[in-house]
Amino acid sequence: MDTEAQHTERDHSSPPPAGDEGEGSRSARRYGPSRRRSGRSPMSLRTAGIIGAACAVFVLLLSHFVVQPFQIPSSSMEPTLQVGDRVLVNKLAYRFSEEPRRGDVIVFDGTGSFVQEGVTENPVSSVVREGLAALGLAEPAETDFVKRVVGVGGDRVVCCDKGGRVEVNGVPVDERYLHPDGAPSEVAFDIVVPEGTLWVMGDHRSNSRDSRDHLGEPGGGMVPVDKVIGRADWIGWPITRWSGVEPADAFTGVPDAPPGSAHG
């Protein structure tokens, strides 16, 4: 009897010696956990919807109360702001007692000053437009405008002096931010800004409908301070134009108006 052959044969029903794992065992150990991981269930549609809705609400609240994108629809503020720019409007700039200053670039609701009262928009299209405008994906409402503050309550604003410049409280203003193709104004005016209102003008004066165009209308082209939406502080889009919108320093030498100079 060949006992050597019997010793070399392995009983397949007995467990393998310690440290001698079969190929199947190694494969199960290697691939088993990863298979379990890949079997995890994906995020449910309901969870994804809740997260998406929460993000949308957050963005809308941020846009409504803190910072709102505003798409520039015209060339009236060139070269400072160009058509298609998305500026970020700081809605907290004037929320805590501070008021607009000369040189600030502001966004305001022109209802009652630049646009007649009673102008309405289709309710459905209004909701859609407001939602897109809150993300900077649509042009603003026809009642919203962006201009630069030239005169505040009590200021006397005159155009033009012998050098063709705008004067504020008797001091000529060197408006280096103006579009090079236009004069400070082709329309002569001499006004005193009532308290609580603003005199605003575009930087591209020959292509801007601003306070000058409403001199003969009720309100005289003055924008109530409480109609100001916020201050345009940054250009957020396109990327090549990322920058801050700095208030003009052209008004640093302008003195405050004497008390009682404003009239309502």
C-alpha positions as CSV (number, residue, x, y, z in Angstrom):
1,M,0.0,0.0,0.0
2,D,1.4,3.4,-1.0
3,T,1.3,5.3,2.3
4,E,3.4,8.2,0.8
5,A,0.6,8.9,-1.7
6,Q,-1.9,8.8,1.1
7,H,0.0,11.4,3.1
8,T,0.3,13.7,0.1
9,E,-3.4,13.7,-0.7
10,R,-5.4,16.4,1.1
11,D,-8.8,15.8,2.5
12,H,-10.8,18.5,0.7
13,S,-13.4,18.4,3.4
14,S,-10.9,19.4,6.2
15,P,-10.1,23.2,6.8
16,P,-7.0,24.5,5.2
17,P,-3.9,24.9,7.4
18,A,-3.5,28.2,9.2
19,G,-2.1,30.9,6.9
20,D,-3.1,28.9,3.9
21,E,-6.2,30.6,2.7
22,G,-7.8,29.6,-0.6
23,E,-8.2,31.9,-3.5
24,G,-11.9,32.2,-2.9
25,S,-11.3,33.4,0.7
26,R,-8.8,36.0,-0.4
27,S,-11.2,37.3,-3.1
28,A,-14.1,37.6,-0.6
29,R,-11.9,39.5,1.8
30,R,-10.6,41.8,-0.9
31,Y,-13.8,42.6,-2.7
32,G,-16.5,42.0,-0.2
33,P,-16.4,45.4,1.7
34,S,-16.1,47.4,-1.5
35,R,-19.2,45.7,-2.9
36,R,-21.1,46.5,0.3
37,R,-20.0,50.2,0.0
38,S,-21.0,50.4,-3.7
39,G,-24.4,49.1,-2.6
40,R,-25.3,52.1,-0.5
41,S,-28.5,53.7,-1.7
42,P,-28.2,57.1,-3.4
43,M,-29.7,60.3,-2.0
44,S,-33.5,60.2,-2.4
45,L,-35.3,62.6,-4.7
46,R,-37.1,64.0,-1.6
47,T,-33.9,64.7,0.2
48,A,-32.4,66.4,-2.8
49,G,-35.5,68.5,-3.3
50,I,-35.5,69.6,0.4
51,I,-31.8,70.6,0.1
52,G,-32.5,72.4,-3.2
53,A,-35.4,74.3,-1.8
54,A,-33.5,75.3,1.3
55,C,-30.6,76.7,-0.8
56,A,-33.1,78.6,-3.0
57,V,-34.8,80.1,0.1
58,F,-31.4,81.1,1.5
59,V,-30.3,82.8,-1.7
60,L,-33.6,84.7,-2.0
61,L,-33.4,85.9,1.6
62,L,-29.8,86.9,1.1
63,S,-30.7,88.8,-2.0
64,H,-33.7,90.4,-0.4
65,F,-32.1,91.6,2.8
66,V,-28.3,91.7,2.4
67,V,-26.7,91.6,-1.1
68,Q,-28.6,91.6,-4.5
69,P,-27.1,91.1,-7.9
70,F,-28.2,93.8,-10.3
71,Q,-27.8,93.5,-14.1
72,I,-26.8,96.7,-15.9
73,P,-29.2,97.1,-18.7
74,S,-27.9,100.3,-20.5
75,S,-24.8,102.3,-21.1
76,S,-25.8,105.3,-19.0
77,M,-23.1,104.5,-16.4
78,E,-20.2,103.9,-18.7
79,P,-17.3,103.7,-18.3
80,T,-17.8,102.8,-14.6
81,L,-20.4,100.2,-15.4
82,Q,-20.9,98.5,-18.7
83,V,-23.9,96.8,-20.3
84,G,-24.2,93.3,-19.0
85,D,-22.2,93.8,-15.8
86,R,-23.6,92.2,-12.7
87,V,-23.1,94.5,-9.8
88,L,-23.6,93.4,-6.2
89,V,-25.8,95.9,-4.4
90,N,-25.1,96.3,-0.7
91,K,-28.6,96.6,0.9
92,L,-27.1,97.2,4.4
93,A,-25.2,100.3,3.3
94,Y,-27.9,102.7,4.4
95,R,-29.8,100.5,6.8
96,F,-28.3,101.8,10.0
97,S,-28.7,105.6,10.0
98,E,-26.1,106.2,7.3
99,E,-27.4,108.0,4.2
100,P,-26.2,108.2,0.6
101,R,-23.3,110.5,0.0
102,R,-22.1,112.5,-3.0
103,G,-20.3,110.2,-5.4
104,D,-22.0,107.0,-4.3
105,V,-23.4,104.7,-7.1
106,I,-26.8,103.7,-6.0
107,V,-29.7,101.5,-7.2
108,F,-33.1,102.9,-6.5
109,D,-36.8,102.5,-7.2
110,G,-37.8,105.3,-9.5
111,T,-41.5,105.0,-8.9
112,G,-42.9,108.5,-8.4
113,S,-39.7,110.2,-9.5
114,F,-38.5,108.7,-12.7
115,V,-41.6,106.6,-13.4
116,Q,-45.2,107.6,-13.0
117,E,-47.2,106.0,-10.2
118,G,-49.6,103.3,-11.2
119,V,-47.4,101.6,-13.8
120,T,-48.0,97.9,-13.2
121,E,-46.5,94.6,-14.5
122,N,-48.2,91.3,-15.2
123,P,-48.3,89.5,-11.8
124,V,-47.0,86.2,-13.2
125,S,-44.2,87.7,-15.3
126,S,-43.4,89.9,-12.4
127,V,-42.8,87.0,-10.0
128,V,-40.7,85.1,-12.6
129,R,-38.6,88.2,-13.4
130,E,-38.1,89.0,-9.8
131,G,-36.9,85.5,-9.1
132,L,-34.4,85.6,-12.0
133,A,-33.3,89.2,-11.2
134,A,-32.6,88.1,-7.6
135,L,-29.9,85.9,-9.1
136,G,-28.7,88.5,-11.5
137,L,-30.1,86.4,-14.5
138,A,-32.6,88.9,-15.7
139,E,-32.7,92.7,-16.2
140,P,-34.1,94.6,-13.3
141,A,-37.7,96.0,-13.3
142,E,-38.3,99.0,-15.5
143,T,-38.8,101.0,-12.3
144,D,-35.2,100.3,-11.0
145,F,-32.3,102.5,-11.9
146,V,-28.6,102.9,-11.2
147,K,-27.1,106.4,-11.0
148,R,-24.5,108.4,-9.2
149,V,-25.4,110.7,-6.4
150,V,-24.3,114.3,-7.3
151,G,-26.3,116.3,-4.7
152,V,-27.8,115.5,-1.3
153,G,-30.4,117.3,0.8
154,G,-29.6,121.1,1.0
155,D,-27.1,121.1,-1.8
156,R,-27.2,123.6,-4.6
157,V,-26.2,122.0,-7.9
158,V,-25.5,124.2,-10.9
159,C,-24.4,123.5,-14.4
160,C,-22.4,124.7,-15.8
161,D,-19.6,127.0,-14.7
162,K,-17.3,128.8,-17.2
163,G,-15.2,125.7,-17.4
164,G,-18.2,123.5,-18.3
165,R,-18.1,121.8,-14.9
166,V,-20.9,121.0,-12.5
167,E,-20.8,123.1,-9.3
168,V,-22.0,121.8,-5.9
169,N,-22.4,124.5,-3.2
170,G,-20.3,126.8,-5.3
171,V,-17.4,124.4,-5.8
172,P,-16.6,123.0,-9.3
173,V,-16.4,119.3,-9.4
174,D,-13.7,117.5,-11.4
175,E,-15.7,114.5,-12.5
176,R,-12.9,112.2,-13.9
177,Y,-15.3,109.2,-14.0
178,L,-17.4,110.7,-16.8
179,H,-17.5,109.1,-20.3
180,P,-14.9,110.9,-22.4
181,D,-17.3,111.4,-25.3
182,G,-19.7,113.7,-23.4
183,A,-19.8,116.9,-21.5
184,P,-20.8,117.2,-17.8
185,S,-24.2,118.3,-19.1
186,E,-25.7,119.7,-22.2
187,V,-28.7,120.8,-20.2
188,A,-28.3,123.9,-18.0
189,F,-29.9,123.8,-14.5
190,D,-29.7,125.5,-11.1
191,I,-31.5,123.5,-8.4
192,V,-31.5,123.1,-4.6
193,V,-32.0,119.6,-3.4
194,P,-34.8,119.3,-0.8
195,E,-34.0,117.4,2.4
196,G,-34.6,113.7,2.3
197,T,-34.0,113.6,-1.5
198,L,-31.1,113.1,-3.9
199,W,-30.0,114.6,-7.3
200,V,-28.6,111.7,-9.4
201,M,-26.9,111.6,-12.8
202,G,-25.4,109.0,-15.0
203,D,-21.7,108.9,-15.8
204,H,-22.4,108.8,-19.6
205,R,-24.2,112.2,-19.5
206,S,-25.1,112.3,-23.2
207,N,-26.7,108.8,-22.9
208,S,-28.4,109.0,-19.5
209,R,-32.0,109.8,-18.6
210,D,-31.5,111.0,-15.0
211,S,-32.7,113.8,-12.7
212,R,-32.2,116.4,-15.5
213,D,-34.9,114.8,-17.6
214,H,-37.6,115.2,-14.9
215,L,-37.0,118.8,-13.9
216,G,-40.4,119.9,-15.0
217,E,-42.3,117.0,-13.5
218,P,-43.7,116.6,-10.0
219,G,-40.8,116.0,-7.7
220,G,-38.4,117.8,-10.0
221,G,-36.3,114.7,-10.7
222,M,-35.4,114.3,-7.0
223,V,-35.1,110.7,-5.7
224,P,-36.4,110.2,-2.1
225,V,-33.8,108.6,0.1
226,D,-36.3,106.0,1.2
227,K,-36.5,104.7,-2.4
228,V,-32.9,103.8,-2.4
229,I,-32.4,100.0,-2.6
230,G,-28.7,100.0,-1.9
231,R,-25.2,100.9,-2.9
232,A,-23.5,99.3,-5.8
233,D,-20.2,98.1,-4.2
234,W,-18.8,95.4,-6.4
235,I,-18.8,94.2,-10.0
236,G,-19.2,90.4,-9.7
237,W,-19.5,89.5,-13.3
238,P,-17.9,89.0,-15.8
239,I,-14.8,87.7,-14.1
240,T,-12.6,89.9,-16.2
241,R,-14.2,92.9,-14.5
242,W,-14.1,91.8,-10.9
243,S,-13.5,95.0,-8.9
244,G,-15.0,97.3,-6.3
245,V,-17.1,100.3,-7.3
246,E,-15.4,103.0,-5.3
247,P,-17.3,106.2,-4.4
248,A,-15.9,109.1,-6.4
249,D,-13.4,111.3,-4.5
250,A,-14.4,114.3,-6.7
251,F,-16.6,115.7,-4.0
252,T,-14.1,115.7,-1.1
253,G,-13.7,119.5,-1.4
254,V,-17.4,120.3,-1.5
255,P,-18.6,121.9,1.7
256,D,-21.9,121.0,3.4
257,A,-24.9,123.1,2.5
258,P,-25.7,125.9,5.0
259,P,-28.5,125.0,7.4
260,G,-32.0,125.9,6.1
261,S,-30.9,126.1,2.5
262,A,-33.1,123.2,1.4
263,H,-36.8,123.6,0.6
264,G,-39.5,120.9,0.3
